[in-house]
Amino acid sequence: MRETLDRETLLSLLSTMWTIRAFEEKVSELYARVQIPGLLHLGIGQEATATGVCGVLREDDTLVGSHRPHGSFIAKGAAPGPLMAELAGRATGYCRGKAGSMHLVAAEKGCLSATGIVGGGLPLALGAALAVAVVFFGDGAANVGAFHESLNLASLWALPVIFVCENNGYAEFTPTSAHTRVEQMVDHATLYRIPGERIDGNDVLEVRAAARRAVEQARGGGGPTFVECLTYRLRGHYEGDPAKYRELSEVAEWKARDPIARFIRHLTSEIQMAESEIQDTERFARRRVEEAARFALESAWPDPGDVTSHVYA
């Protein structure tokens, strides 16, 4: 059952989704101008999952991201400026320019890690589960050993972990049907006696409601929950990916389900929200991201002498 949310909360959800979308569009632009180095994986089209889940978390809850971590980090409270600076390799980034996109950490916001290893964040979330911990991962992670080990251990120890599978239909370039005979990822949870839900991951309100149920169960000592969010990345696996493994008709079909456009339709038709409020929310988000980009590009590069700091060996 969905919550009845006030206008302030609804606009906050929209603002978060627009900030994530604007951030990733700006990152794509800077990447094309060779102002952001390394590999870049964007989650444009998946904003509702991060926004819906993180919107019900507390500041002291923890989060482990996938190799598309920008949206979940922003939704958990990471500031766009230091986040953008980190992607640009600048000293003002969250990790002083050393982590880049796939190894982000914003510990003060409860964002413990992102990882370039498929499924690599799952056991990290178990270790963090003294408080409620959330881990995001894709459908491809369900085929790695750490996935099954983590579900098994979380069930055995009744850990307050929320497993959020962002099922966008592809493990890198491979459709789900070609890498597993399991049609629904949530079925894996059943094997380990973990309650689970399979939901529309492009509906931010449905995601939020499922996340709230999972958080309440975790806080009440009820152990882990598995939430499979059916969503879609509108860009390729990485920036520059020609994505020839997808039909244009499929992409067009999912563009029609764009989570931001859907939520705006809900706000205008069901909540009777003024178009001016909605437009102001987008403008604010985009201004915030432009300021973040200026901050990042005007920041100093790391001092070469700092290369051996914050490492174990």
N, C-alpha and C positions, 0 to 999 in steps of 0.2 A: 504494500500500500504506500502510495506516495505521500510525502509531506505537503502541507499547505505552507508555502514559503511567502514571505513578505517581499515587497518590491525591491527593497535594498539587497536582499540575498539574491534575488533573481538577476538584478543588474550586476552584482558581484560575480556571479557565475558567467554571465555574458562577457564581462570585462576580462576575466581570466582567460576565457577561450580566445578572445580577440588578441590579448597580449601574447599568448602562445603562437597564434597564427602569424601575427605581425613580426614577432621575434624570428620565427623560422623563415619567413619570406625575406627578411632583412639579412639573415645569415646566408641564405642562398645567394642573394645579390652580392654580398661581400666575398663569398667563396668564388663566385664567377669572376670577380675582380682581383683574385689572388690575394685578398687581404685577410683571409682565414685559411690556415694550412691544414694539411692532413685529410683524412677521409671524413665525410660528413653524411650522416643518416638523419633524414627529416621524417617527422610524423604528421605532416600536414594532412588533415582529414581525420585525425584520431584525438582531437582536442577534448572531446566530451569525456573520454575515459579518465584522463589525468585530472580534469576539473571536477568531475563527479566524485571520484574517490578521495582526492586530497582535501576537498571541501568539508569533509566530516572528520578530519583528523585534528588532533591537538598538536600544539607546538612540540610537546615532548614525545610524540610518536615518531617513529623512524621510517625511512623510506629507502629502498634500494632500487635503482633504475636499471633499465635495459641499455642497449647500445643506441637507443633513441631517447635520451633522458631529458631533453630540454623542457618538454611540456610538463612532465611530472615534477621537475625541480621548481619550475616557475609556480605551478599550482600549489606546491608545498610551502612557498614563500621566498624562494631564492630571488634576489634582486636582479633584474635584467642587466644592469651595468656591469657588475663583477662577473656575471655569467658570460656576457658577450666578450668581456676582456679576456676571460679564460680561453674562449674559443679562438681569440685572436693572438693568443700566446703572450699576453702582456702581464707585467708584474702586478697589476691591480686586480687580476683575476682571482677567483676563489682559491685556486691552487698555485697562485703566483705564476701562471702561464705554463705550468709543467704538465698539466693533465689533459688539456684539450677537451674534445667533445665526449669521447667514450669512456673517460676515466674521471669524471667530475666528482667532486666532493664539496658539499656546503654544510659542514657538520653543525654549525650554529642554527641551521634551519631543519635539522633532523635528516638531511639528505646525506646518507652515509657513503654512498658509492654509486657509480654507474660502471658498467663493464662491457668490454668488447667481446667477451666470451659468451657464446649462446648458453643461457641457463646458468651462467656463473654467479649471478646474484642470489640465486635461491638459497644456498647454504649460508650466505652472509646474513640474510634476513633472519634465519633461525638463530644465529648467534646474537642477533640484536634484540631478540624477542623477550627481553625482560619487561619492556613496555610493548604496546601494540606496534607491530612492524608490518609494513606493506612491501611486497616485492612485485615489480612489473616484469613481464617476460612475454615473448611471442609464442605462437603455436609450435614453432620449430624446436623450442626448448623442451617440449614434452617427450622428445626422443633421446635426450641425453641422460646419463646415469644420475647426475646431480639432482635432476628433477624428481626422480622416483625416490632417491635416498632422502631428499628433503621432505617430501610428502609423508613418507613413512615415519621419519623421526618426529615431524610436527604432530602427527596423529598420536604416536606413542606417548609423547610428553605433553600433549594437549597445549601446545604453544600458541600464544596469541598472535598468530601470523595470518595475514590475508594474502592469498595467492591471486594476483590479478593477471589473467592471461589476455593479452591484447591480440586476439585472433584476427589478423588482417588477411588471412587466406593464403599467405605465402611465407615460406621459410627462405629468406633471401630471394632467390629466383624460382623456387620450386613450389607449385601449388600443393595445398594440404593433401589432396587426394593422391599425390605422387610420393609422399614421404610417410604416410601412415594409413592404416586401415581403420583407425579410430576416428569416427566422423565427428564426435563431439569431445573436445578436450576435457570437459567437466566430468566425463565418464571415468577418467583416471582417478579423480578424487573419490569416487564411490568405492573403488578397490581398497582404499586406505581408510574408509569410513569417515571421510571428511565431507561435511555438507557442502553442496555447491549449487550455483545458479548459472544458467546460460542466458545472457541478456543482450539487448540491443545496445551495443557500445557507442553508438552515435546519438543516443538519446541521453543527454546529460542528467535529466531528472531521474530516469530509470537507473542510471549508473549510481547516482547519489543515494537513491533509496536502497539499492542493494549493498552499497558500501556501508551505509549506516547500520543495516542489519548485521553485517559482518563485524563491524567495530563493536557494537553492543554485545555481541556474542563473545568476542575476544575479551572485552573488559570485564564481562561477567564470569570469566573462568571457563567458558564453553569451548575453548580451543580454536583451531584453525578453520578457515572458510576458503573455498575456491570460487572465484568469480570469473567466468569466461565472458569477455566482452567482444561481441562480433562487430568489427570495425574494418577500416580500409585505409591504407596509405595512398594518397592521391599522387605522390611522387614515386620514383623508382626506389630500389633498395638503397642506393646511394646517389648523391648528386652527380649527374653525368650518366647514370644508368639509362640506356635507351628503352628499357622495359619492353622488349619485343615479345616477351613471354606472356603479355597480357593483351587481350583484345580491347580495341578502342571502345567498343560497345559496353564492355564491362566497366571500364573507367567512367564512361558517361553515366552509366546506371548509378554508380556510387557517388558521383558528383551531385546527383539529384538528392542524395541522402546526406549531404554536407551537414555536419552537426551544428555549425553556427547558423546556417540558413534555416535549419529546422527549428532551432531554439528561438530565432527571431520570429518565425511564423507563429510559434506558440505564444510569444509575448504580445504580439500584435492582435491575434485573433482571440485568445483565451483570457489574457490579462488586460487587454485594451491599453497597452502601453503606447505612449506617443512615439511616433517615428523620430522626433527630435531627440528624445532620451536615448534611443537606440543608436542614432548617428553620433551623438555626443560621446557615448561609451566607446565606440570604435575609434573616434578621433583621439580620445584620451589615451587609449592603448597604443595607438601608432605614434603619438608624440613621445610617450614614455620609451618606446623602443628606439626612436630616432635619437633621443637623449642618451640612451644606453650605448648606441653605436658610436656617437661622438666621444663619449667617455672612454670607450674601449680604444678607439683609434688614436686618441690624443694621449693615451697612457704610455708610460715608458716601457721599454723592453726589459726583461729580467737582467740583472747583473750577472755576467758570466761566472763571477766568483761564487754565485749562489747555487751553482749546479750540484754541489754535494750536500746541500742542506736538506733537511726533511727526508732523508733516505736512511735505510738501515745499514747499508754496507757500501 
